[in-house]
């Protein structure tokens, strides 16, 4: 939701060149939401879903931080300032999500490393 709000703010501002980043992030978040909701993560075991979510969070936090600084410092209209403020809030939200996802990723990788030696022992 926050990415969509930022996208709308960038469309209405002079900083419309930054609108692609929130749009892509919104679409990626929507895709992962539907993938988890429809249990695609259980059907497609070849994709490392926690790693994909982790990389999405890291890149989103970095990109939102960078474009928020540019929007707040370079443009003077209200919509650009609002998009920058919402971008800083999104940076914090994605950093928190990054931390939570990192813990899930570590648990996922520990499960994968503990499963493979057991499989070798039985063979």
C-alpha positions in Angstrom: 0.0 0.0 0.0 2.8 2.4 0.8 4.5 1.7 -2.5 1.3 2.5 -4.3 0.8 5.8 -2.4 4.4 6.8 -3.2 3.7 5.9 -6.9 0.7 8.2 -6.9 2.6 11.0 -5.3 5.4 10.7 -7.9 2.8 10.8 -10.7 1.4 14.0 -9.3 4.7 15.7 -8.8 7.5 17.2 -10.8 9.7 14.2 -9.9 7.7 11.9 -12.2 10.9 10.3 -13.4 11.1 8.4 -10.1 7.7 6.8 -10.5 9.0 3.5 -12.0 10.8 2.3 -8.8 7.6 2.4 -6.6 5.5 0.9 -9.4 7.9 -2.1 -9.8 8.2 -2.5 -6.1 4.4 -2.5 -5.8 4.1 -5.1 -8.5 6.8 -7.3 -7.0 5.2 -7.1 -3.6 1.8 -7.9 -5.1 3.3 -10.9 -6.9 4.9 -12.3 -3.8 1.8 -11.7 -1.8 -0.3 -13.7 -4.3 2.4 -16.4 -4.5 2.4 -16.9 -0.8 -1.4 -16.7 -0.6 -2.0 -19.3 -3.4 0.7 -21.6 -1.9 3.0 -21.3 -5.0 6.0 -21.5 -2.6 5.0 -25.0 -1.7 4.4 -26.0 -5.4 7.6 -24.6 -6.8 10.4 -25.9 -4.5 13.2 -24.9 -7.0 12.7 -21.2 -6.2 14.2 -20.1 -2.9 11.2 -17.9 -1.8 12.7 -16.5 1.4 15.8 -15.5 -0.6 13.6 -13.8 -3.2 11.7 -11.9 -0.5 15.0 -11.0 1.2 16.5 -9.5 -1.9 13.3 -7.6 -2.7 13.4 -6.0 0.8 17.1 -5.1 0.6 16.8 -3.5 -2.8 13.6 -1.7 -2.0 15.0 -0.2 1.2 18.1 1.1 -0.7 16.2 2.4 -3.7 13.5 4.1 -1.6 16.2 5.8 0.5 18.1 7.1 -2.5 15.1 8.4 -4.5 13.6 9.9 -1.3 16.7 11.9 -0.7 16.7 13.1 -4.4 13.0 14.0 -4.3 13.2 16.0 -1.1 16.4 17.8 -1.9 15.9 18.5 -5.6 12.2 19.2 -6.1 10.2 21.9 -4.3 6.6 20.9 -5.0 4.4 19.4 -2.3 3.8 16.1 -4.0 7.6 15.5 -4.3 8.0 16.3 -0.7 5.2 13.9 0.3 6.6 11.2 -1.9 10.0 11.7 -0.2 8.5 11.5 3.3 6.5 8.4 2.4 9.7 7.0 0.8 11.6 7.5 4.1 8.7 5.7 5.9 8.9 2.9 3.3 12.7 2.6 3.9 12.0 2.0 7.6 9.2 -0.5 6.9 11.4 -2.4 4.4 14.3 -2.3 6.8 12.1 -4.0 9.5 10.8 -6.4 6.9 14.5 -7.0 5.9 15.3 -8.0 9.5 12.3 -10.3 9.8 12.9 -11.9 6.5 16.6 -12.3 7.3 15.7 -14.4 10.3 13.3 -16.5 8.2 16.1 -16.9 5.6 18.6 -18.1 8.2 16.0 -20.7 9.5 15.3 -21.8 5.9 19.0 -22.2 5.1 19.6 -24.1 8.4 16.8 -26.5 7.4 18.3 -27.0 4.0 21.8 -27.7 5.4 20.5 -30.1 8.0 18.3 -32.0 5.5 21.2 -32.7 3.1 23.5 -34.6 5.5 20.7 -36.8 6.6 19.9 -37.6 3.0 23.5 -38.6 2.5 23.5 -40.8 5.6 20.6 -42.9 4.5 22.1 -43.5 1.0 
